Amino acid sequence: MDAAQRRFIADGVEATSIEQITHGADVAKGTFYLHFDSKDDVLLALRERFVRELLDKVKMAIAKRGAKDWKGKLAAWAAAGISGYLHAAALHSIVFYEFQAPSPKKDGDNIIIAHLSGLLEAGSAARAWSVNDPRFTASFLFHGLHGIVHDALANQKRVARPALVRKMQRACFRAVRSRSD
C-alpha cells in the first residue's frame, strides 16, 4: 500500500500500473493479487487507512485533555482534524476525488462523524454544552472542517494553519453553544 500511495501521489492513479506498484514494493505481481484484486481495491484500502489514521490522531489529541475539559476536547478535535487533513492532503485528494468508486460502506458509517457524535453526546450529558442532535451537529462540523481545509488548499499559496484552526474551533464552540462561552 505504501508503494501504491507513493506512485499514485507522484504520477496519478491512471498513470500508475500494478507493475509499477509491485516494483516499488519490491514484490512479485502475484503477491499483489494475494492481497488485492485490482488498483481499485488498493485505493479503497488507502481510503480506509486514511480515515483510520485521521481518527487515531483525533483520538490521541482528545485523550491528552482532562476528563472534564470538554471545550479542550472539542478544540483538540478541530486542531487534529485540520492537521490530519493538511498532512495527508495529496492522499486525501486521490482517494476521495480522483478515485471515483464509492466506498463499500454506507455514508452513515463515517467513523469520524460517529466518534465526534459520541463526544458531543458525552459533553451534553456532562452539561458542558447543549446539542439537540449530536449526529447532525457532528456531520455539520466534520463536513465544515473538510470544506474549509479544501478551500484553504485550493485558494491559499500557503495555508495559515493556526488561523484556520482558531476559526474552526470558534465555529465548533458556536455550534455546540458551549456553556463556558
C-alpha positions as CSV (number, residue, x, y, z in Angstrom):
1,M,0.0,0.0,0.0
2,D,2.9,2.4,0.8
3,A,4.4,1.8,-2.7
4,A,1.0,2.4,-4.3
5,Q,0.5,5.5,-2.3
6,R,3.8,6.9,-3.4
7,R,3.2,6.2,-7.0
8,F,-0.4,7.5,-7.0
9,I,0.8,10.8,-5.4
10,A,3.7,11.1,-7.8
11,D,2.1,10.0,-11.1
12,G,-1.7,9.8,-10.5
13,V,-3.9,6.8,-10.4
14,E,-4.5,6.3,-14.1
15,A,-0.8,6.6,-15.0
16,T,0.2,4.1,-12.3
17,S,0.2,0.4,-13.2
18,I,0.1,-2.6,-11.0
19,E,3.6,-3.5,-12.3
20,Q,4.9,-0.1,-11.1
21,I,3.3,-0.7,-7.7
22,T,4.8,-4.1,-7.3
23,H,8.2,-2.9,-8.5
24,G,8.1,-0.1,-5.9
25,A,7.2,-2.5,-3.2
26,D,9.8,-5.0,-4.4
27,V,7.3,-7.9,-4.6
28,A,6.1,-10.1,-7.3
29,K,3.0,-9.3,-9.2
30,G,1.4,-12.4,-7.8
31,T,1.9,-11.2,-4.3
32,F,-0.1,-8.1,-5.2
33,Y,-3.0,-10.3,-6.2
34,L,-2.8,-12.2,-2.9
35,H,-3.9,-9.0,-1.2
36,F,-5.9,-7.1,-3.8
37,D,-8.0,-7.9,-6.8
38,S,-7.3,-4.5,-8.6
39,K,-6.0,-1.0,-8.3
40,D,-9.5,0.0,-7.1
41,D,-9.0,-2.4,-4.1
42,V,-5.8,-0.7,-3.2
43,L,-7.4,2.7,-3.4
44,L,-10.3,1.6,-1.2
45,A,-7.7,0.2,1.3
46,L,-5.8,3.5,1.2
47,R,-9.1,5.4,1.8
48,E,-9.9,3.3,4.8
49,R,-6.3,3.7,6.1
50,F,-6.5,7.5,5.7
51,V,-9.7,7.6,7.7
52,R,-8.5,5.3,10.4
53,E,-5.2,7.2,10.8
54,L,-7.1,10.5,10.9
55,L,-9.4,9.2,13.6
56,D,-6.4,7.8,15.6
57,K,-4.8,11.3,15.5
58,V,-8.0,12.9,16.7
59,K,-8.5,10.4,19.5
60,M,-4.9,10.9,20.7
61,A,-5.3,14.7,20.7
62,I,-8.6,14.4,22.7
63,A,-7.1,11.9,25.1
64,K,-4.4,14.5,26.1
65,R,-7.2,16.7,27.6
66,G,-8.6,16.3,31.1
67,A,-11.7,14.3,31.7
68,K,-13.8,17.4,32.3
69,D,-12.1,19.7,29.7
70,W,-14.9,19.4,27.2
71,K,-14.0,22.7,25.4
72,G,-10.4,21.5,25.2
73,K,-11.5,18.2,23.7
74,L,-13.6,19.9,21.1
75,A,-10.7,22.3,20.3
76,A,-8.4,19.3,20.1
77,W,-10.8,17.6,17.7
78,A,-10.7,20.6,15.4
79,A,-7.0,21.1,15.5
80,A,-6.2,17.4,15.0
81,G,-8.7,17.1,12.2
82,I,-7.2,20.1,10.3
83,S,-3.7,18.9,10.9
84,G,-4.5,15.4,9.7
85,Y,-6.1,16.6,6.5
86,L,-3.3,19.0,5.7
87,H,-0.7,16.4,6.5
88,A,-2.2,13.9,4.0
89,A,-3.9,16.3,1.5
90,A,-2.4,14.7,-1.5
91,L,-3.5,11.2,-0.4
92,H,-7.0,12.6,0.5
93,S,-7.3,14.1,-2.9
94,I,-6.5,10.9,-4.6
95,V,-8.7,8.5,-2.6
96,F,-11.7,10.8,-2.3
97,Y,-11.6,12.9,-5.5
98,E,-9.5,11.3,-8.2
99,F,-10.8,7.8,-7.3
100,Q,-14.5,7.8,-8.0
101,A,-15.6,4.3,-6.8
102,P,-17.8,4.6,-3.8
103,S,-16.8,3.1,-0.5
104,P,-18.4,-0.2,0.2
105,K,-19.7,1.4,3.5
106,K,-22.8,3.5,3.6
107,D,-22.4,7.3,4.3
108,G,-23.9,6.6,7.8
109,D,-20.8,4.6,8.6
110,N,-18.4,7.6,8.7
111,I,-16.3,6.6,11.8
112,I,-15.1,10.2,12.3
113,I,-18.6,11.6,12.4
114,A,-19.7,8.7,14.7
115,H,-16.8,9.5,17.1
116,L,-17.5,13.2,17.2
117,S,-21.2,12.5,17.7
118,G,-20.2,10.4,20.8
119,L,-18.0,13.3,22.1
120,L,-20.9,15.8,21.6
121,E,-23.3,13.4,23.4
122,A,-20.9,13.0,26.3
123,G,-20.3,16.7,26.5
124,S,-24.1,17.3,26.6
125,A,-24.5,14.7,29.3
126,A,-21.8,16.5,31.3
127,R,-23.7,19.7,30.7
128,A,-20.6,21.3,29.1
129,W,-22.8,22.4,26.1
130,S,-26.2,22.0,24.6
131,V,-26.5,19.9,21.5
132,N,-30.0,18.8,20.5
133,D,-28.9,16.5,17.7
134,P,-25.4,15.2,18.1
135,R,-25.3,13.3,14.9
136,F,-26.5,16.2,12.8
137,T,-24.0,18.6,14.6
138,A,-21.2,16.1,14.2
139,S,-21.9,15.8,10.5
140,F,-22.1,19.6,10.1
141,L,-18.8,20.1,11.9
142,F,-17.0,17.3,10.1
143,H,-18.1,18.5,6.6
144,G,-17.4,22.1,7.6
145,L,-13.8,21.1,8.7
146,H,-13.3,19.2,5.5
147,G,-14.7,22.1,3.4
148,I,-12.5,24.8,5.0
149,V,-9.4,22.7,4.6
150,H,-10.2,22.0,0.9
151,D,-11.0,25.7,0.3
152,A,-7.7,26.8,2.0
153,L,-5.7,24.3,-0.1
154,A,-7.4,25.5,-3.3
155,N,-7.1,29.2,-2.6
156,Q,-4.1,29.9,-0.5
157,K,-0.5,29.6,-1.6
158,R,0.5,28.7,2.0
159,V,-2.3,27.6,4.4
160,A,-2.2,29.7,7.6
161,R,-2.8,26.6,9.8
162,P,-3.1,28.4,13.2
163,A,-5.7,30.9,11.9
164,L,-7.6,28.1,10.2
165,V,-7.6,26.1,13.5
166,R,-8.8,29.1,15.5
167,K,-11.6,29.8,13.1
168,M,-12.7,26.1,13.1
169,Q,-12.6,26.0,16.9
170,R,-14.8,29.1,17.2
171,A,-17.2,27.5,14.8
172,C,-17.3,24.4,16.9
173,F,-17.9,26.3,20.1
174,R,-20.8,28.2,18.4
175,A,-22.3,25.0,17.1
176,V,-22.5,23.4,20.5
177,R,-23.4,26.6,22.4
178,S,-20.6,26.0,24.8
179,R,-21.7,26.9,28.4
180,S,-18.2,28.4,29.1
181,D,-18.5,31.0,26.3
